[in-house]
Amino acid sequence: MDKKSLTREYKETARPMGVYQIRNTANGKALVGVSVDLPAILNRHRSELRMGGHRNRELQREWAEFGPEAFEFEVLDTLTPPEQPGYDPSADLRALEELWLDKLSPFGDKGYNVERRRAL
């Protein structure tokens, strides 16, 4: 296959989407998030942490303190999109993320997420 064909095939391949976690094995704290492209977001987090420019300052500080070997990157749940044209996964991903945030509560001393205010 030539480079154009490989590029086209990559772009046409559905990327796994869902919920991921970055967990500090030294203290149990975690960052939970969602993405429409799980491999890409996990790669981005790794790169930002290695380069010292992660947007989550506490996570970055503890990465420097404990070292990369103290962190695990894992997919917690995947979303299988329905076979319908124009499907927007945003609402489904938000719901899936809320389920995991409720289950793991990665806030304060337990994690790196910022607790969101919920509508009444």
C-alpha positions in Angstrom: 0.0 0.0 0.0 1.2 3.5 -0.7 1.2 6.3 1.8 -2.0 8.0 0.5 -3.9 4.7 0.8 -2.7 4.1 4.3 -3.6 7.7 5.3 -7.1 7.3 3.8 -7.6 3.9 5.5 -6.5 5.4 8.9 -8.9 8.3 8.5 -11.8 6.0 7.5 -11.3 3.6 10.4 -13.5 4.2 13.4 -11.4 5.1 16.4 -12.4 3.6 19.8 -14.2 6.1 22.0 -15.1 6.0 25.6 -13.8 6.6 29.2 -10.2 6.4 30.3 -8.3 6.7 33.5 -4.7 7.8 34.4 -4.0 6.3 37.8 -1.2 7.1 40.2 -0.3 3.7 41.7 1.7 5.3 44.5 -1.2 7.1 46.1 -4.3 5.8 44.2 -5.3 9.1 42.8 -6.8 9.1 39.3 -7.9 11.4 36.4 -11.0 10.2 34.6 -11.9 11.6 31.2 -13.7 10.8 27.9 -12.6 11.0 24.3 -13.9 10.2 20.8 -10.3 8.8 20.1 -9.0 6.9 23.1 -5.5 6.1 21.7 -5.0 9.7 20.7 -6.0 11.2 24.0 -3.9 8.8 26.0 -0.9 9.5 23.8 -1.5 13.2 24.2 -1.6 12.9 28.1 1.7 10.9 28.0 3.4 13.4 25.8 2.3 16.4 27.8 3.4 14.8 31.1 6.8 13.8 29.6 7.3 17.3 28.3 6.3 18.9 31.6 3.3 20.8 30.1 0.2 19.0 31.3 -2.7 21.3 31.9 -3.5 19.5 35.2 -0.8 21.0 37.4 -1.3 18.6 40.3 -1.0 15.6 38.0 2.1 17.1 36.4 3.6 17.8 39.9 3.0 14.2 41.0 4.3 12.8 37.7 7.6 14.6 38.5 7.6 13.5 42.1 6.7 9.8 41.7 8.0 9.2 38.1 6.4 7.8 35.0 6.6 4.2 36.3 4.0 5.1 39.1 1.3 5.8 36.5 -1.1 3.6 34.6 -3.1 4.6 31.6 -6.2 2.5 31.0 -9.4 2.4 29.1 -12.3 1.9 31.5 -15.2 1.7 29.1 -15.8 2.0 25.4 -18.8 3.3 23.5 -20.0 1.4 20.4 -21.7 3.9 18.1 -25.0 2.9 16.6 -25.1 2.3 12.8 -26.9 5.6 12.0 -25.6 8.4 9.8 -24.8 11.6 11.6 -24.6 10.1 15.1 -23.2 12.5 17.6 -21.6 10.6 20.6 -21.4 13.7 22.8 -24.4 13.1 25.0 -23.6 9.3 25.3 -20.0 10.0 26.2 -21.1 12.6 28.9 -23.5 10.1 30.4 -20.8 7.4 30.4 -18.3 9.8 32.0 -20.8 10.7 34.7 -21.3 7.0 35.6 -17.5 6.5 36.1 -17.1 9.8 38.0 -19.9 8.7 40.3 -18.4 5.3 40.7 -14.7 6.3 41.3 -15.1 9.8 42.7 -11.7 11.0 41.6 -12.0 14.3 43.4 -9.9 16.0 46.1 -7.7 13.5 47.9 -8.9 10.7 45.6 -8.0 12.2 42.3 -7.1 14.9 39.8 -10.6 15.7 38.5 -12.4 19.0 39.5 -15.8 18.3 40.9 -18.5 19.8 38.6 -21.5 21.6 39.9 -24.6 19.8 39.1 -27.8 21.4 38.0 -30.7 21.2 40.5 
